[in-house]
Amino acid sequence: MLELEENTSLETLQLISFWEKGEILISSGPAGEGNMNLVLRVKSNLRSVILKQSKPYVRKYPQIPAPINRIEIEKTYYSLIGCHPILKSFSPKVLAYYPENHLLITEDLGTGSDFCFLYKGKNILEPETLNGLADYLNALHGMEINDFPDNSAMKILNHEHIFNFPFAEENGFDLDSIQQGLQEASMTFKKDTRLKNALTELGMRYLSDGNTLLQGDFYPGSWLKVEGGLKIIDPEFGFMGDKEFDLGVLFAHFDLGQQPEGLKEEFLKKYKHSFSSELLNQYQGVEILRRLIGIAQLQVSLTLLEKETLLEKARKLVLAQ
């Protein structure tokens, strides 16, 4: 297997059989943070492309094992939506796939930024972006898919870090290293038996099969703002499940990004599919909880009191109060 790293030489990259005759590599470097996978932007004398390789662990947290075949899920997802008249404009084209190296090569969408700036709490999502997000989920959730891989290994990994780890009283993760006082604040929720029972039930639902194709991690880190407009990337968590999961994750990050409450109402006016408000609320609640007291932390601009208030809101959402 060809193991790539950020400092892999151009000579080594040139050995990949993808390149055209006479194509000479000029530069290579990281393309974004690459939380789950190694992601490189490679430029040649002819073009710029993105190389993405999965490893048997989470790149940002090497101590956490992860299924290495997740890159196949991403390739399958992109290939499916690449045939859709609306969705194909949101994501990169697949140029090559080398399963033996767990390596995917896609077109380069161009330099830009993700939307994690929203967590600073100083920016309101622009109407054009909100419309784009609605267009994307409307089209995605309307697709008739019969043979998408179950992605069970990635679902099990995600299940652990959404529904279990954040609520274990002794999980070895000191939240005071994130913000002083957060560890004590978290214990209210880690000791809430009613909440944890509801999360167990919701988690079992998450693990079960559904009939809607989901992006699986529909949050600002998966949205790109480039010259060509809004793009959606990183679908390695994609699976067939409840459409309310994508919606709940979206709404949770509206809250974490301190967006106006009315933004959710505006989005739902544009969303064309039927859904369960209670189930949406529950998925929204658990996403808030796991982002504030789990290991998948975000650079949110919230005081401890603001986090405690949001955690309590999330608890009520999960318990349908």
C-alpha positions as CSV (number, residue, x, y, z in Angstrom):
1,M,0.0,0.0,0.0
2,L,1.2,3.5,-0.9
3,E,1.2,5.4,2.4
4,L,0.8,9.2,1.9
5,E,1.6,11.9,4.4
6,E,1.6,15.7,4.2
7,N,5.4,15.7,3.5
8,T,5.2,12.9,0.8
9,S,7.6,13.9,-2.0
10,L,6.5,14.9,-5.4
11,E,8.6,12.1,-6.8
12,T,6.6,9.6,-4.8
13,L,3.3,11.2,-5.8
14,Q,4.4,11.1,-9.4
15,L,4.4,7.3,-9.2
16,I,0.6,7.2,-8.9
17,S,-0.7,5.9,-12.3
18,F,-3.3,8.7,-12.5
19,W,-1.2,11.3,-14.1
20,E,-1.3,11.9,-17.9
21,K,1.7,11.5,-20.2
22,G,3.9,14.6,-19.8
23,E,2.1,15.8,-16.7
24,I,4.7,17.1,-14.1
25,L,3.8,17.7,-10.5
26,I,4.7,21.2,-9.2
27,S,3.5,21.3,-5.6
28,S,1.7,19.4,-2.9
29,G,0.3,20.5,0.4
30,P,-2.6,20.1,2.9
31,A,-6.1,21.0,1.6
32,G,-8.0,22.0,4.8
33,E,-7.7,20.5,8.2
34,G,-8.5,16.9,7.2
35,N,-10.1,15.8,10.5
36,M,-10.8,12.3,9.4
37,N,-8.4,11.7,6.5
38,L,-5.2,12.9,4.9
39,V,-6.2,15.5,2.3
40,L,-3.7,16.9,-0.2
41,R,-4.0,19.5,-2.9
42,V,-1.6,18.5,-5.7
43,K,-0.8,20.9,-8.6
44,S,0.7,19.9,-11.8
45,N,1.6,21.8,-15.0
46,L,-1.9,20.8,-16.3
47,R,-4.3,21.1,-13.3
48,S,-5.0,21.0,-9.6
49,V,-6.6,17.9,-7.9
50,I,-7.4,16.7,-4.4
51,L,-5.9,13.4,-3.1
52,K,-7.7,11.9,-0.1
53,Q,-6.5,8.8,1.7
54,S,-8.2,7.1,4.6
55,K,-6.1,5.6,7.4
56,P,-7.1,2.9,10.0
57,Y,-7.6,5.8,12.6
58,V,-9.1,9.3,12.8
59,R,-6.4,11.7,11.6
60,K,-7.2,14.4,14.1
61,Y,-7.3,11.8,17.0
62,P,-4.9,9.0,16.1
63,Q,-5.8,7.2,19.3
64,I,-9.3,6.5,17.9
65,P,-9.4,3.6,15.4
66,A,-11.6,4.1,12.3
67,P,-12.7,1.9,9.4
68,I,-10.2,2.3,6.6
69,N,-12.8,1.6,3.9
70,R,-14.7,4.8,4.7
71,I,-13.1,6.3,1.5
72,E,-15.2,3.8,-0.5
73,I,-18.3,5.2,1.1
74,E,-17.2,8.7,0.0
75,K,-16.5,7.5,-3.5
76,T,-19.9,5.8,-3.8
77,Y,-21.7,8.8,-2.4
78,Y,-20.0,11.2,-4.8
79,S,-20.6,8.9,-7.8
80,L,-24.3,8.7,-7.0
81,I,-24.9,12.4,-6.6
82,G,-22.6,13.1,-9.5
83,C,-25.5,11.9,-11.8
84,H,-28.1,14.2,-10.1
85,P,-29.0,17.4,-12.0
86,I,-28.9,19.5,-8.8
87,L,-26.5,17.7,-6.5
88,K,-23.7,17.4,-9.0
89,S,-23.0,21.1,-8.8
90,F,-22.4,21.0,-5.0
91,S,-19.6,18.4,-4.8
92,P,-16.4,17.4,-6.6
93,K,-16.2,15.0,-9.5
94,V,-14.5,11.7,-8.9
95,L,-11.5,11.4,-11.1
96,A,-9.9,8.2,-9.9
97,Y,-10.2,5.6,-7.1
98,Y,-7.5,3.2,-6.0
99,P,-9.1,0.8,-3.5
100,E,-5.8,-1.0,-2.8
101,N,-4.4,2.3,-1.5
102,H,-7.6,3.6,0.0
103,L,-7.0,6.6,-2.2
104,L,-9.6,8.9,-3.9
105,I,-8.7,11.6,-6.4
106,T,-11.3,14.3,-7.1
107,E,-11.4,17.6,-8.9
108,D,-10.2,20.6,-6.9
109,L,-13.1,22.9,-6.1
110,G,-10.7,25.8,-5.6
111,T,-9.3,27.5,-2.6
112,G,-11.8,28.9,-0.1
113,S,-12.9,28.3,3.5
114,D,-15.4,26.2,5.4
115,F,-18.1,27.8,7.5
116,C,-16.6,27.2,10.9
117,F,-16.3,31.0,11.2
118,L,-19.9,30.8,12.2
119,Y,-18.9,29.5,15.7
120,K,-17.4,33.0,16.4
121,G,-21.0,34.1,16.8
122,K,-20.5,37.3,14.8
123,N,-21.9,36.2,11.4
124,I,-25.4,35.4,10.4
125,L,-25.8,32.8,7.6
126,E,-26.5,34.6,4.3
127,P,-29.9,33.9,2.6
128,E,-28.0,32.6,-0.4
129,T,-26.2,30.0,1.7
130,L,-29.4,29.0,3.5
131,N,-31.1,28.5,0.1
132,G,-28.2,26.4,-1.0
133,L,-28.3,24.2,2.1
134,A,-32.0,23.7,1.6
135,D,-31.6,22.9,-2.1
136,Y,-29.0,20.3,-1.2
137,L,-31.0,18.5,1.4
138,N,-34.2,18.7,-0.6
139,A,-32.5,17.0,-3.5
140,L,-30.5,14.5,-1.4
141,H,-33.5,13.4,0.7
142,G,-35.6,13.0,-2.4
143,M,-33.3,10.5,-4.1
144,E,-34.5,7.0,-4.5
145,I,-31.6,4.8,-3.5
146,N,-31.7,1.0,-3.1
147,D,-28.1,-0.2,-3.0
148,F,-26.1,2.3,-0.9
149,P,-23.6,0.5,1.4
150,D,-24.8,0.2,5.0
151,N,-21.7,1.9,6.3
152,S,-22.2,0.1,9.6
153,A,-18.6,0.4,10.8
154,M,-18.7,4.2,10.5
155,K,-22.1,4.3,12.1
156,I,-20.8,2.3,15.1
157,L,-17.9,4.7,15.4
158,N,-20.1,7.7,15.2
159,H,-22.7,6.2,17.6
160,E,-20.0,5.8,20.3
161,H,-19.0,9.4,20.1
162,I,-22.5,10.8,19.8
163,F,-24.6,8.6,22.2
164,N,-22.1,7.0,24.6
165,F,-18.7,8.6,25.2
166,P,-19.9,12.1,26.1
167,F,-22.2,10.7,28.8
168,A,-19.7,8.3,30.5
169,E,-18.9,9.8,33.9
170,E,-15.3,8.5,33.8
171,N,-14.3,8.7,30.1
172,G,-10.8,10.1,30.7
173,F,-11.6,13.3,28.9
174,D,-11.0,16.4,31.1
175,L,-13.4,19.0,29.9
176,D,-11.7,21.6,32.2
177,S,-8.9,21.5,29.6
178,I,-11.4,22.9,27.2
179,Q,-13.0,25.5,29.5
180,Q,-12.7,25.7,33.3
181,G,-15.8,24.5,35.0
182,L,-17.1,22.5,32.1
183,Q,-16.3,19.2,33.7
184,E,-18.5,19.9,36.7
185,A,-21.2,21.3,34.5
186,S,-21.2,18.2,32.4
187,M,-21.9,15.9,35.4
188,T,-25.5,17.1,35.5
189,F,-26.1,15.4,32.2
190,K,-23.8,12.4,32.7
191,K,-25.8,11.5,35.8
192,D,-29.2,12.1,34.3
193,T,-30.7,8.6,34.0
194,R,-33.8,9.7,32.2
195,L,-31.7,11.5,29.6
196,K,-29.3,8.6,29.1
197,N,-32.2,6.2,28.7
198,A,-33.7,8.4,26.0
199,L,-30.3,8.6,24.3
200,T,-29.9,4.8,24.3
201,E,-33.3,4.5,22.6
202,L,-32.4,7.2,20.0
203,G,-29.0,5.6,19.5
204,M,-30.6,2.3,18.6
205,R,-32.7,4.1,16.1
206,Y,-29.6,5.8,14.6
207,L,-28.0,2.4,14.1
208,S,-31.0,0.9,12.4
209,D,-31.6,1.0,8.6
210,G,-33.5,3.8,7.0
211,N,-34.8,4.7,3.6
212,T,-33.3,8.2,3.1
213,L,-29.7,8.8,1.9
214,L,-28.0,11.2,4.4
215,Q,-24.9,13.2,4.2
216,G,-24.3,12.1,7.7
217,D,-22.2,15.0,9.0
218,F,-24.1,18.1,7.7
219,Y,-22.3,20.8,9.7
220,P,-20.3,23.9,8.8
221,G,-17.0,22.0,8.6
222,S,-18.5,20.1,5.6
223,W,-19.6,23.2,3.8
224,L,-17.2,25.1,1.6
225,K,-17.3,28.7,0.4
226,V,-15.4,28.9,-2.8
227,E,-15.5,31.1,-5.9
228,G,-18.0,28.7,-7.5
229,G,-20.4,29.0,-4.6
230,L,-21.5,26.7,-1.8
231,K,-20.0,23.2,-1.9
232,I,-20.7,20.1,0.3
233,I,-17.9,17.7,1.0
234,D,-16.7,14.9,3.4
235,P,-19.6,12.4,3.1
236,E,-17.7,9.4,4.6
237,F,-20.4,9.2,7.3
238,G,-23.2,9.0,4.7
239,F,-25.8,6.3,5.3
240,M,-29.4,5.3,4.8
241,G,-31.3,6.6,7.8
242,D,-33.7,9.2,9.2
243,K,-33.8,12.5,7.3
244,E,-34.3,14.1,10.7
245,F,-30.7,13.3,11.5
246,D,-29.3,15.6,8.8
247,L,-31.8,18.2,9.9
248,G,-31.1,17.9,13.6
249,V,-27.3,18.2,13.0
250,L,-27.9,21.3,10.9
251,F,-30.1,22.9,13.5
252,A,-27.7,22.0,16.3
253,H,-25.0,23.9,14.6
254,F,-27.3,26.9,14.0
255,D,-27.5,27.0,17.8
256,L,-23.7,26.4,18.4
257,G,-23.1,29.2,15.9
258,Q,-25.5,31.5,17.7
259,Q,-27.7,32.0,14.7
260,P,-31.1,33.6,15.0
261,E,-33.9,31.2,16.1
262,G,-35.9,32.3,13.1
263,L,-33.3,30.8,10.7
264,K,-34.7,27.3,11.5
265,E,-38.2,28.4,10.6
266,E,-36.9,29.9,7.3
267,F,-35.1,26.7,6.5
268,L,-38.2,24.6,7.1
269,K,-40.3,26.8,4.9
270,K,-37.9,25.7,2.1
271,Y,-37.6,22.1,3.0
272,K,-40.0,20.0,0.9
273,H,-40.2,16.6,2.7
274,S,-42.3,15.5,5.6
275,F,-40.6,14.9,8.9
276,S,-41.1,14.3,12.6
277,S,-40.5,17.5,14.6
278,E,-39.9,15.4,17.8
279,L,-37.3,13.2,16.1
280,L,-35.6,16.3,14.6
281,N,-35.5,17.9,18.1
282,Q,-34.0,14.8,19.6
283,Y,-31.2,14.6,17.0
284,Q,-30.6,18.3,17.4
285,G,-30.3,17.9,21.1
286,V,-27.8,15.1,21.2
287,E,-25.6,16.8,18.6
288,I,-25.5,19.9,20.8
289,L,-24.7,17.8,23.8
290,R,-21.9,15.7,22.2
291,R,-20.3,18.8,20.7
292,L,-20.1,20.6,24.0
293,I,-19.2,17.7,26.4
294,G,-17.8,15.1,24.0
295,I,-14.4,14.7,22.3
296,A,-15.4,16.3,19.0
297,Q,-15.0,19.8,20.3
298,L,-15.5,23.0,18.2
299,Q,-14.0,26.5,18.6
300,V,-17.3,28.0,19.8
301,S,-17.4,31.5,21.3
302,L,-19.6,30.6,24.3
303,T,-19.1,31.4,28.0
304,L,-19.5,28.6,30.5
305,L,-23.0,30.0,31.4
306,E,-24.0,30.1,27.8
307,K,-22.9,26.5,27.3
308,E,-24.8,25.4,30.4
309,T,-27.9,27.2,29.0
310,L,-27.5,25.5,25.7
311,L,-26.9,22.1,27.3
312,E,-30.1,22.4,29.2
313,K,-32.0,23.3,26.1
314,A,-30.5,20.3,24.4
315,R,-31.6,18.0,27.3
316,K,-35.2,19.3,26.9
317,L,-35.0,18.7,23.1
318,V,-34.0,15.0,23.6
319,L,-36.7,14.5,26.3
320,A,-39.3,16.1,24.0
321,Q,-40.1,18.7,26.7
